Amino acid sequence: MSPAPPSDATTTAPDGRPVAVVTGGTRGIGLAIARDLAATHHLVIGGRSADSVADVVAAFPSAEGLVADLADCSPGGSLETALAALATRLPRVDVLVHSAGVLRNGTVADSPVQDWADSMTVNVVAVAAVTRALLPALRAAHGLVVTVNSGSGLTATPASGAYCASKFALRALTDSLRQEEREHGVRVTSLHPGRVDTDMQRELVEFEGDEYDPGAYLDVDSVVRAARLAIDAGPDASIDMVSVRPRGWRPAT
């Protein structure tokens, strides 16, 4: 898939707002970031379910949907088709937030190969595909790319090899993109939250066999504020990486 050519760079959303594209925008961190941006931005909410995307879009004053299966990165597949249509409608993108992701738990000995393939496809390959399709619009706006990574993209842990490997790869993708796009005025931030009180966290704690205590984890709004550090930085500043952990977190020894 070749990125669509840039259109008139002076055009914004139909109502004149700057444009923010948020993948994984129907739940968790992505939804929280979208809510925070809704007052000032025209939002493009990405999600796999047309119904859930429509529900979120309807709740915002200026929004549209991007319905696609990030696991389908094949030529002519769901993602490529949706991105081609989106790129022709958006001559500029001011903020692109990659929040969609999958969590596959299990040891290397026990995890099926498909878990590794799913993790890499959704958490890395799809990020590259979405970014590539929207790069002309990001360059036109001198925009910002935020990849919502994880503490697992900095430190690997047992029984989460597929997830950690995908997040390390996402960090490498983000670092390469930052270096490549400096000359085009596109800034790139890698955001690494620790454990956050989300549905994914509940899934992880259930896998670990522990009792869930919401107070032990970051509030989603704290992650939004960390993202805002990059979003609100002046055009002369690049917030390359932000790591935000629960207050009582200590690294494993």
N, C-alpha and C positions, 0 to 999 in steps of 0.2 A: 504494500500500500504506500503510495507516494503522498506526502503531505499536500493538501490543497494549496493553491497559490494564494498569497495574501490579497485581500480586497482593499477598499478605501480605508486607510488606517485612521481616518478622522471619525469614522462611524462607531457608535457605541450600541448599547441595547436600544430597543425601540423607545424606551422612556428616558434615554440619556444617561442611565446609570453605568458605572463600570461593571464588568462582567466577571463573575466567579463561577468556575466549574468545580463541582465537588463530587468525586466518585465515592461510593459507599455513603451517599448522602441521606439514606432513609433510616439510619439507625446509628447508635453509638456516637463515637467521636465525630464522624462525618456530619451527622444530623446536628450535633451541637454547634459545630463550626458554621454550618449553613444558617442556623437560627441566629447566630451572632452577626453574620454578614447581611442578613435579610433586610435590615433597615436601610442599608446604603448601596447594596449591589443587586444587579439582575443575576439571578441564580440559575445555573444549569445543574439539576439534581440527577446524579447517576445512580442507577440501581438495576437489579436483575428483574424484579417483578413490576409489571406495568401498573398494577393496582397500588402497590406501596409507593411507587414514584408519584403517581397521580395524587395520592393523599397528601404527600409532603408538598408538592407543587401548589396544591390548592390552599395550603395554609400560609403561603408567603405572598407579599404584595406584588412581586415581580419575579417570575420564575417559569422555567420550562423543564421538561424531562429529557433524560438520555437513558433509554431502556436498552440494556445490552447485557449479555452474559460474558463476563471477563474471562471465563474459562474457554471461550470459543474465539481463539485468536487466529483461526485458520483463514486463508484467503477467501474472501466472499462470505465470511461467517458473520455472526451476530454483531461482534464488536466492530469489525471493519466497516460494515454497512452503516451502523449507527454513527460512527465517527465521520465517515465521508459526508453524510447528510449534515451533521453538526458543523463541520469545518466550513461548509459553504454558507452557513447562516451567520457565523460569527467572524467578522473581519478582525476583531481584537478580543483577546482574553487577558484580563488584568491579573487574575489569580487562578491558579489551577491547584486544587488540593486533592492529592491521592490518599483517600482514607479507606478504600475497599481492600479487603484482604481475607485470607482464610487461615485457620489454625488447624494443623494436623499434629496430634500428639502421638508419641510412641518412640520406643528405642529404635536404633538402627537395625537391631536384630529382628524386631517385630513389625516394623512399619512396612506396608506393601509399597512397591515401587510407585504405584499410582498416587500415594500421598506425597511423594517427592515431586512427581510431575505436576500435580494440582497446585502445590505450594509455589513452585517456580513459575508456573503459568500465570496464576492470578496475582501473586505478590511481586513479580518482577517483569515478566514478558508483557503483561497487559499494561503495566505502568509505562513501559517503553513505547508501546503502541499508541496509547492515548496521548502521551507527550509529543511523540513524533507528528501525529496528525494535527495537533494544535500549536506546534511551534511557530508557524508563520503568524498566527494571531497573537501569540505571546510576544514574539519579536516586535510586532507592530505596536504593542502597548508597552514595551519594555516591562513585561509582566514578571510575576513571581510564581515559581513552582514550589509547593510544599509537599514533601513526601512524609506521610505519617508512618514512621518506622516503628521501633520498639527498643526497649532495653536489650532485647534479644538480638538486635542488630549491632550491639557493642560487646556483649558477653554471652557466650553460648552456655546452655544448661543441659543436663541429662534429660532424656525422654522427650526432647523437642528438637531433634536434629534437623528435620525437614523445615520446620518453621524458622529456626535460627539461621540455617543456611540461606533460606530465601531472604531473610532480613539483612544478613551480611551482604548478599548480592545486591539487594536494593540500595544499601549504603554505597556500594561501589558504583552502581548506575548513577546515583545522585551526584557523587563526587565527579564522575566523568562529565556528566551533563553540565555541572557548574563551570568546569574549566572550558568546555566547548562553547558555552553560550555567553561568556563574559563579553566578548566582542560584539554581541548582538544586543546587549543591554538586558538580558534575562537573568534574574537572580534565582537562586536555588537553595532551599533550606531543607535540611534533614532533621525531622522532629522525632525525638526518641523518648516517648513516655515510658515510665515504668508501669507497674500493674495499675490498671484503671478500673473503676467500678462500672463494668459494662456486661452485656450478655456474654461476650467472648470470655471475660474473666470468670464468670460463673461456670461456663463450660470447662475451663481449665481447672478450676478448683474441684469440680465434680470428678474430673479425670484423676486428680491427685488424691481424691478420697478425703478431703478436708472439709470442715464446716465453713460456710461462706460468711465472712464478716465484712460488710461494706465499708466500715470505718478503717479497715486495714489498707485500703486502696485509695488512689488518687480520685478526686471528684473530676468528672468530665469537664467541668467549667475551668478547672486548673489547667487542663491541657489546651482548652480554647484560648486562655490568656497567654499561654506559651506560644501558640500559633500566631496570636495577635502581635507578639513582639516582632515577628518577621513581617507580617502583613502591614503593620503600621510604620515600619522603618522607612526612612526617607529613601528616595531613588538613588542616592549616593552610597547607601549602605547595603551590605549583604550579610545577613545573619546566616552563616553557613551551617551551623549545627546547634540544636538546642536539646539538652537532656534534662528531663523533669521527672523526678522520682517521688514516691510517697515520703513524707517527712521522716518517718522512722526506718526507712530502708537502709540496709547495710549490705555491701557486696559480699558475696560468698567467699569464704576463706578456704 
